[in-house]
Amino acid sequence: MSSAAVPVEIDVPGGPPGDHPVTRFVRGHVPLLDGVRGLAVLLLLSHQLVLDVLPDAGAPTLDRLLDRLMQPGWIGVQLFFVLSGFLITGVLLDTKGRGGYFRSFYGRRVLRIFPLYYLLLVVLSFVLPRLGHVPLLQADPRAMPLAWIYLSNWTLTVPAPIGHCWSLAVEEQFYLVWPFVVAALSAPRLLRFCFVLAALALGFRISVWTLGLSPEIAYQNTFARMDALALGAAGAILLRDPAAVARWAPGLRRALLVAGVAVAIAAFLGLARTGPVTQIAGYSLLAISFALLIAVGVLEQAAGGGRISAALSARPLRLFGKYSYAIYIIHLPLHIFVSKVLLADVVAFRGEGRHLAIQLAYAIVMTGVLLALAMLSYHLFEKHFLKLKRFFPLG
C-alpha cells in the first residue's frame, strides 16, 4: 500500500482563481478524495487479511468464489499511487512560486509520515526482540537498514512484518524528487512529462518480463509504478486548466465506463498480482481507470453531485480514509500476529464449508480492530506531530 494512505493537504488558502468552476473547486477541499483513500485501504485489506488456509479445487464453490473476490484487492495499492500523484501534484502546483515552497512541503510530509513509520521500525527492531515471544514479528536485521532509509522496494528480501512498506518507499522517493520537477516545468511541459513517465514505466515492466527477472521487481520497483503516480499527476494538471476541462470533461464518463468494464472483466478472470498480462498491461489499465474515476468524481462534485461522487463521499469511506495511514502501517504486523500466533489452531482447522465462515469473520473483525487502533494512534500519537504543521504554512 502506499502512503497515499496519508491524508494530503489540498485546502490551499488563497489559490489563484481559475476561469472555470472546476479549476477553483479542485484547489479547495474535495471530500470524495477522502473516500477514495478509504476505498483504497479497504480494497487492500480484502487482499491482505486472507488466512493461509485457502480453498483448493475440491473446496465448496462459495469458498473458491470468496477467494477469487478477495485476491484482486491488491489493486488498492495502485489506487493509492494514482491518488497520491493527484494530490501531491495539486499541492505543489497550487503553492508553486510561493515563499517556502520546498520547506513547507517537506516539513509537512515529514510530520505526517515519519513518526508512525519509525515507531513501527523501532518496535519491530528493538522492542520485540527483547520480548522474545513473537519471532514471526521480529524483523531480519540484514534487511532492516533499507527500510530505515525508505529503500525497501529495491530488495526482494524484505522481512514479512514490513513487507508492505515497499509502497511507502515508492512514495517517499516520489516525494523527494517531484517538487523539483514541478518547480522546473511549466504546466504543459509537466503534463507531457507525465505521459512520458507512464510510457517508460510500461517499458520497464516489459523489460522485466523480457529479461526473465523476478515479477516482484515489476510489482514494487519505483520505475515500474511510475505510471500510476504520473497519471494521477496528469489529472491534477488537467483539472486546473479551464480549456482542458471544457474540452475533455464531456467524454470522461464514457471513457471511465469502458475502462471500468475492462477492469471488472480482468478481476473476474483473476487479475493475478504478478501475472505477465496484469503486470504489462493491467497495471496501466488500472492507473488509467483510477485516474478517470478521480477526475469524474471531482467533476461531479464540482457540479453539485452525482452517483460516483456520492458513492465516494459516503461517510464510512471517508472515515476509513481519515485513518488510512495508521491502518496501513499496522495492518500487516497485526495480521501476522493474530493469524499465525493467536489463532494458529483455528486457522489450521479445515472442516467442510468452514473456510468461508472463518475467513469472513476474521476479515470483518480485523477490519474493525484496525480502525479502532488507527483512531487511537491518530488521537494519542499522530495528531501531536500534526500540530507542528503551523511552522510550515502552505503560503
C-alpha positions as CSV (number, residue, x, y, z in Angstrom):
1,M,0.0,0.0,0.0
2,S,1.1,3.2,-0.4
3,S,1.4,6.4,1.8
4,A,-1.3,7.9,-0.3
5,A,-2.9,6.4,2.7
6,V,-1.5,9.5,4.3
7,P,-4.0,12.4,4.1
8,V,-2.5,15.1,1.9
9,E,-3.4,18.8,2.4
10,I,-5.3,20.1,-0.6
11,D,-7.1,23.0,1.0
12,V,-4.5,25.6,0.0
13,P,-5.6,29.0,1.1
14,G,-5.6,31.9,-1.4
15,G,-5.1,29.7,-4.5
16,P,-5.1,31.7,-7.8
17,P,-8.7,32.0,-9.2
18,G,-9.5,29.9,-12.2
19,D,-11.8,30.7,-15.2
20,H,-13.8,27.6,-14.7
21,P,-15.7,26.4,-11.6
22,V,-13.9,23.0,-11.6
23,T,-10.4,24.7,-11.5
24,R,-11.5,26.7,-8.5
25,F,-13.2,23.7,-6.8
26,V,-10.2,21.4,-7.2
27,R,-8.0,23.8,-5.3
28,G,-10.1,23.5,-2.2
29,H,-11.1,20.6,0.0
30,V,-12.6,17.8,-2.1
31,P,-14.5,15.4,0.2
32,L,-14.7,12.5,-2.2
33,L,-10.9,12.2,-2.2
34,D,-11.0,11.1,1.4
35,G,-13.5,8.5,0.3
36,V,-11.1,7.4,-2.5
37,R,-8.5,6.9,0.1
38,G,-10.9,4.8,2.2
39,L,-11.8,2.7,-0.7
40,A,-8.2,2.0,-1.5
41,V,-7.4,0.9,2.1
42,L,-10.5,-1.4,2.2
43,L,-9.5,-3.0,-1.1
44,L,-6.1,-3.6,0.2
45,L,-7.3,-5.1,3.5
46,S,-9.5,-7.5,1.5
47,H,-6.3,-8.8,-0.1
48,Q,-4.1,-8.8,2.9
49,L,-6.4,-10.2,5.5
50,V,-6.5,-13.6,3.9
51,L,-5.8,-16.6,6.0
52,D,-3.2,-19.1,4.9
53,V,-5.7,-21.9,4.6
54,L,-7.0,-21.2,1.1
55,P,-9.6,-23.3,-0.7
56,D,-8.4,-25.9,-3.1
57,A,-10.1,-27.2,-6.2
58,G,-12.2,-29.5,-4.1
59,A,-13.5,-26.8,-1.8
60,P,-17.1,-25.6,-1.9
61,T,-18.0,-23.2,-4.6
62,L,-18.6,-20.3,-2.2
63,D,-15.2,-20.7,-0.6
64,R,-13.5,-20.5,-4.0
65,L,-15.6,-17.6,-5.0
66,L,-14.7,-15.7,-1.8
67,D,-11.0,-16.3,-2.6
68,R,-11.5,-15.0,-6.1
69,L,-13.1,-11.9,-4.8
70,M,-10.5,-11.1,-2.2
71,Q,-7.3,-11.7,-4.2
72,P,-7.7,-8.7,-6.6
73,G,-7.7,-6.3,-3.6
74,W,-4.1,-5.6,-4.2
75,I,-5.3,-3.0,-6.7
76,G,-5.8,-0.8,-3.8
77,V,-2.1,0.0,-3.9
78,Q,-2.5,1.2,-7.5
79,L,-5.4,3.4,-6.4
80,F,-3.2,4.8,-3.6
81,F,-0.5,5.7,-6.1
82,V,-2.8,7.4,-8.5
83,L,-4.4,9.4,-5.7
84,S,-1.0,10.3,-4.3
85,G,0.1,11.6,-7.7
86,F,-3.1,13.6,-8.0
87,L,-3.0,15.1,-4.5
88,I,0.8,15.8,-4.3
89,T,0.9,17.4,-7.7
90,G,-2.1,19.5,-6.9
91,V,-0.5,20.8,-3.7
92,L,2.7,21.6,-5.5
93,L,1.0,23.4,-8.4
94,D,-1.1,25.5,-6.0
95,T,1.9,26.6,-4.0
96,K,4.4,26.9,-6.8
97,G,6.3,30.2,-6.7
98,R,5.4,31.0,-3.2
99,G,7.9,31.5,-0.4
100,G,8.8,28.4,1.5
101,Y,7.6,26.1,-1.3
102,F,10.2,23.4,-0.6
103,R,10.4,23.9,3.2
104,S,6.7,23.7,3.7
105,F,6.1,20.7,1.5
106,Y,8.9,18.6,3.0
107,G,8.2,19.8,6.6
108,R,4.6,18.8,6.4
109,R,5.3,15.5,4.8
110,V,7.9,14.6,7.4
111,L,5.5,15.4,10.3
112,R,2.7,13.3,8.7
113,I,4.7,10.3,7.6
114,F,7.8,9.8,9.7
115,P,6.6,9.5,13.3
116,L,4.3,6.4,13.0
117,Y,6.5,4.8,10.4
118,Y,9.7,5.0,12.5
119,L,7.7,4.0,15.6
120,L,6.9,0.7,13.8
121,L,10.5,0.1,12.9
122,V,11.6,0.8,16.5
123,V,9.1,-1.6,17.9
124,L,10.0,-4.4,15.4
125,S,13.8,-3.8,15.6
126,F,14.3,-3.1,19.3
127,V,11.3,-3.8,21.4
128,L,10.0,-7.2,20.2
129,P,13.4,-8.8,20.0
130,R,13.8,-8.1,23.8
131,L,10.5,-9.8,24.5
132,G,11.5,-12.9,22.5
133,H,8.0,-14.3,22.4
134,V,6.9,-13.4,18.8
135,P,9.6,-14.5,16.4
136,L,7.3,-14.1,13.4
137,L,7.3,-10.3,14.1
138,Q,11.0,-9.9,14.6
139,A,12.4,-8.2,11.5
140,D,15.5,-9.6,9.9
141,P,18.3,-7.2,10.8
142,R,20.0,-7.8,7.5
143,A,17.1,-6.3,5.6
144,M,16.1,-3.5,8.0
145,P,18.7,-0.9,7.0
146,L,17.0,-0.3,3.7
147,A,13.7,0.2,5.5
148,W,15.1,2.9,7.7
149,I,16.0,5.0,4.6
150,Y,12.9,4.2,2.5
151,L,14.6,1.9,0.0
152,S,13.0,-1.4,0.9
153,N,11.4,-1.6,-2.5
154,W,14.8,-2.1,-4.0
155,T,15.3,-5.5,-2.4
156,L,13.4,-8.8,-2.7
157,T,14.3,-9.9,0.9
158,V,12.1,-7.6,3.0
159,P,11.0,-9.4,6.2
160,A,7.3,-10.2,6.5
161,P,6.4,-7.7,9.2
162,I,7.4,-4.8,7.0
163,G,6.7,-6.4,3.6
164,H,4.0,-3.7,3.0
165,C,6.5,-0.8,3.4
166,W,7.7,-1.1,-0.1
167,S,4.9,1.1,-1.3
168,L,5.8,3.7,1.3
169,A,9.3,3.7,-0.1
170,V,8.0,4.2,-3.6
171,E,6.0,7.2,-2.5
172,E,8.8,8.7,-0.4
173,Q,11.1,8.6,-3.4
174,F,8.4,10.3,-5.4
175,Y,8.1,13.0,-2.7
176,L,11.8,13.5,-2.8
177,V,12.0,14.3,-6.5
178,W,8.7,15.5,-7.7
179,P,8.7,19.0,-6.1
180,F,11.8,19.9,-8.1
181,V,10.2,18.6,-11.3
182,V,7.0,20.6,-10.7
183,A,9.1,23.7,-9.9
184,A,11.2,23.4,-13.0
185,L,8.5,22.7,-15.7
186,S,5.5,24.7,-16.9
187,A,2.2,23.0,-16.7
188,P,2.1,22.0,-20.4
189,R,5.6,20.5,-20.2
190,L,4.8,18.8,-16.9
191,L,1.8,17.2,-18.5
192,R,3.9,15.9,-21.4
193,F,6.5,14.6,-18.9
194,C,3.8,12.7,-17.0
195,F,2.8,10.8,-20.2
196,V,6.4,10.1,-20.9
197,L,6.9,8.6,-17.4
198,A,3.8,6.5,-17.9
199,A,5.2,5.1,-21.1
200,L,8.6,4.5,-19.5
201,A,7.0,2.6,-16.7
202,L,5.2,0.3,-19.1
203,G,8.5,-0.2,-21.0
204,F,10.3,-1.0,-17.7
205,R,7.8,-3.8,-16.9
206,I,8.0,-5.2,-20.4
207,S,11.8,-5.3,-19.9
208,V,11.5,-7.2,-16.6
209,W,9.5,-9.9,-18.3
210,T,11.6,-10.0,-21.4
211,L,14.8,-10.5,-19.4
212,G,13.2,-13.1,-17.2
213,L,13.6,-11.1,-13.9
214,S,11.5,-11.6,-10.8
215,P,7.9,-10.4,-11.1
216,E,8.3,-8.7,-7.7
217,I,10.6,-6.2,-9.4
218,A,7.8,-5.2,-11.7
219,Y,5.5,-5.1,-8.7
220,Q,7.4,-2.9,-6.3
221,N,10.3,-1.1,-8.1
222,T,9.8,2.6,-8.3
223,F,10.3,2.7,-12.1
224,A,7.7,0.0,-12.6
225,R,5.0,2.0,-10.8
226,M,5.7,5.5,-12.2
227,D,2.6,5.3,-14.5
228,A,0.2,5.4,-11.6
229,L,1.8,8.3,-9.9
230,A,2.3,10.1,-13.3
231,L,-1.3,9.6,-14.5
232,G,-2.6,10.8,-11.2
233,A,-0.4,13.9,-11.6
234,A,-1.7,14.4,-15.1
235,G,-5.3,14.5,-13.7
236,A,-4.3,17.2,-11.3
237,I,-2.8,19.3,-14.1
238,L,-5.7,18.9,-16.4
239,L,-8.3,19.8,-13.8
240,R,-6.5,23.0,-13.2
241,D,-6.7,24.0,-16.9
242,P,-10.1,25.6,-17.8
243,A,-9.6,24.8,-21.5
244,A,-8.7,21.2,-20.8
245,V,-11.7,20.8,-18.6
246,A,-14.0,22.2,-21.2
247,R,-12.5,20.0,-23.9
248,W,-12.2,16.7,-22.1
249,A,-14.9,16.6,-19.4
250,P,-17.8,15.6,-21.7
251,G,-16.1,12.3,-22.7
252,L,-14.6,11.3,-19.4
253,R,-17.6,9.4,-18.2
254,R,-17.8,7.2,-21.3
255,A,-14.0,6.6,-21.0
256,L,-14.5,5.6,-17.4
257,L,-17.3,3.2,-18.3
258,V,-15.2,1.4,-20.9
259,A,-12.2,1.2,-18.5
260,G,-14.3,0.0,-15.6
261,V,-15.8,-2.8,-17.7
262,A,-12.3,-3.8,-18.7
263,V,-11.1,-3.9,-15.1
264,A,-14.2,-5.8,-14.0
265,I,-13.6,-8.5,-16.6
266,A,-9.9,-8.7,-15.7
267,A,-10.8,-9.0,-12.0
268,F,-13.3,-11.8,-12.7
269,L,-10.6,-13.7,-14.7
270,G,-8.2,-13.4,-11.8
271,L,-6.1,-10.3,-12.2
272,A,-3.1,-12.0,-10.8
273,R,-0.8,-9.6,-8.9
274,T,2.3,-10.8,-10.6
275,G,1.0,-12.4,-13.8
276,P,2.6,-11.2,-17.1
277,V,-0.6,-9.8,-18.6
278,T,-1.5,-8.0,-15.4
279,Q,1.9,-6.5,-14.9
280,I,2.5,-5.5,-18.5
281,A,-1.0,-4.2,-19.5
282,G,-3.1,-4.5,-16.3
283,Y,-1.1,-2.0,-14.2
284,S,-1.5,0.6,-16.9
285,L,-5.2,-0.2,-17.3
286,L,-5.7,0.2,-13.6
287,A,-3.8,3.5,-13.5
288,I,-5.9,4.9,-16.3
289,S,-9.1,3.7,-14.8
290,F,-8.4,5.1,-11.4
291,A,-7.3,8.5,-12.8
292,L,-10.6,8.6,-14.7
293,L,-12.5,7.7,-11.6
294,I,-11.0,10.5,-9.6
295,A,-11.4,13.0,-12.4
296,V,-15.1,12.1,-13.0
297,G,-15.8,12.2,-9.3
298,V,-14.2,15.6,-8.9
299,L,-16.2,16.9,-11.9
300,E,-19.4,15.6,-10.4
301,Q,-18.8,17.1,-7.0
302,A,-17.8,20.4,-8.5
303,A,-21.1,20.4,-10.4
304,G,-23.1,19.7,-7.3
305,G,-23.0,15.9,-7.1
306,G,-23.6,12.7,-9.0
307,R,-23.7,9.0,-8.4
308,I,-19.9,8.5,-8.4
309,S,-19.2,11.4,-6.2
310,A,-21.9,10.5,-3.8
311,A,-20.6,6.9,-3.5
312,L,-17.1,8.0,-3.0
313,S,-18.1,10.6,-0.4
314,A,-20.0,8.1,1.7
315,R,-19.3,8.7,5.4
316,P,-17.9,5.2,6.1
317,L,-15.4,5.5,3.2
318,R,-14.3,9.0,4.4
319,L,-13.9,7.6,8.0
320,F,-11.6,4.9,6.7
321,G,-9.8,7.4,4.6
322,K,-9.1,9.7,7.5
323,Y,-7.4,6.9,9.4
324,S,-6.0,5.0,6.5
325,Y,-2.3,5.7,7.1
326,A,-2.3,4.1,10.6
327,I,-4.4,1.2,9.3
328,Y,-1.9,0.6,6.5
329,I,1.1,0.9,8.8
330,I,-0.1,-1.6,11.4
331,H,-2.3,-4.0,9.4
332,L,0.4,-6.5,8.3
333,P,2.2,-6.9,11.7
334,L,-1.1,-7.3,13.4
335,H,-2.4,-9.8,10.8
336,I,0.7,-11.9,11.2
337,F,0.5,-11.9,15.0
338,V,-3.2,-12.7,15.1
339,S,-3.5,-15.2,12.3
340,K,-0.2,-17.1,12.9
341,V,0.2,-16.8,16.7
342,L,-3.1,-16.1,18.5
343,L,-5.4,-18.0,16.1
344,A,-3.0,-20.6,14.7
345,D,-5.1,-23.6,15.8
346,V,-8.3,-22.0,14.4
347,V,-6.8,-21.2,11.1
348,A,-5.4,-24.7,10.8
349,F,-8.8,-26.2,11.2
350,R,-10.3,-27.0,7.9
351,G,-13.8,-28.5,8.0
352,E,-16.3,-28.8,5.2
353,G,-17.7,-25.3,4.4
354,R,-15.8,-23.8,7.3
355,H,-13.3,-21.7,5.4
356,L,-15.9,-19.2,4.2
357,A,-17.3,-18.5,7.7
358,I,-13.8,-18.3,9.3
359,Q,-12.4,-16.1,6.6
360,L,-15.4,-13.7,6.5
361,A,-15.5,-13.4,10.3
362,Y,-11.7,-12.8,10.5
363,A,-11.7,-10.1,7.8
364,I,-14.6,-8.2,9.3
365,V,-13.4,-8.4,12.9
366,M,-9.8,-7.5,11.9
367,T,-11.0,-4.5,9.9
368,G,-12.9,-3.2,12.9
369,V,-10.0,-3.7,15.2
370,L,-7.6,-2.0,12.8
371,L,-9.9,1.0,12.5
372,A,-10.1,1.3,16.3
373,L,-6.4,1.0,16.7
374,A,-5.8,3.6,13.9
375,M,-8.2,6.0,15.7
376,L,-6.2,5.6,18.9
377,S,-3.0,6.1,17.0
378,Y,-4.2,9.3,15.4
379,H,-5.6,10.9,18.5
380,L,-3.0,9.8,21.0
381,F,0.1,10.0,18.9
382,E,0.0,11.3,15.3
383,K,-2.0,14.5,15.8
384,H,0.5,15.9,18.3
385,F,3.0,15.9,15.5
386,L,0.5,17.3,13.0
387,K,0.0,20.4,15.3
388,L,3.6,21.3,14.4
389,K,2.5,21.9,10.8
390,R,1.8,25.5,11.8
391,F,5.5,26.1,11.5
392,F,5.3,25.1,7.8
393,P,2.5,27.1,6.3
394,L,1.5,26.4,2.7
395,G,1.9,30.1,1.8
